[in-house]
């Protein structure tokens, strides 16, 4: 099993670039918030990803950050976090209950104390992840320093996370390798007579056994359930000729790659083949636009032109691509009006879909690194299958 990681030197470089941006924007400190649901920014600056609890990384204008978390996760935070200064605050407690939970052996700092220390006498605090911050925490943060001015600092991290470093790309490629291992097992298990849960269990188990840090999600629907778009697997028995819509998102060192290939369990009908051929054609058209310098909106129009030409545009429900990284879906997220150009080092995921068609619903998801001369596949199994198109399908 390869040991691919983001080195501490890269985390130090991230903090340095954030502090340089803080200086330009006259910010005295930045607080990066994260919780179990929205973990990506927090992991980007600290390597910590919460389980139940909340966390905050407080970045001063100079020097190393302070990490604040909850007492139950303190040892876990010290194990994961790249920064030495790890503290507990009651505001980030792991659960929300009417009682005040007693932690008799834990030592606590206060939010006021940490904010004041990070500000270092300044007044402007930038917040990253503010839209995910619960209302009561917002109030406590505002009360932590009455003279403080709170501003949105999310654009700083949005820009930094847009272009991936070689270490980040290596983590994404490993996540993609693991996703392909899991997806191959899922396809072998998604046969007539098996349940949806049996098929997904096989895929998730294979990815985990191969080294996946987590399964970010598994979307699965067979037969009429394929039209759910983001449904979860059930006890439903897969039937012969059922369209299978399955999306497996695998996390490795925080980075997420998603694999999804549209297929039929058992015998494929002529109508299903015609429907799936459209998805394969659109995916292969998209490839020609995934290189540095291409206008993102032109890629979207090219994919949708395939649907429009075949009079299937009414089944197209969202943009055919989004960025990937520490989140399964992040910038860039273009529509037909997007005028920006793809840049070398962007990492993206195709998301080419048609839902509600009489012969089924499905999509293709595969990961790519944008390079100067074209895309580099992150999920090679899906690329090989998509290249074969309908000719590579049995039945």
Secondary structure, 3 states (H helix, E strand, C coil): CCCCCCCHHHHHHHHHHHHHHHHHCCCCEEEEEECCCCCHHHHHHHCCCCCCCCEEEEEECCCCCEEEECHHHHHHHHHHCCCCCEEECHHHCCCCCCCCCCCCCCCCCCHHHHHHHHHCCCCEEEEECHHHCCHHHHHHHHHHCCCCEEEECHHHHHHHHHCCCHHHHHHHHHHHHHHHHHHHHHHHHCCCCCEHHHHHHHHHHHHHHHCCCEEEEEEEEEHHHHHHCCCCCCCCECCCCEEEEEEEEEEECCEEEEEECCEEECCCCHHHHHHHHHHHHHHHHHHCCCECCCEHHHHHHHHHHHHHHCCCHHHCCCCCEEECCCCCCECCCCCCCCCCECCCCCEEEECEEEEEECCEEEEEECEEEEECCEEEECCHHHHHHHHHHHHHCCC
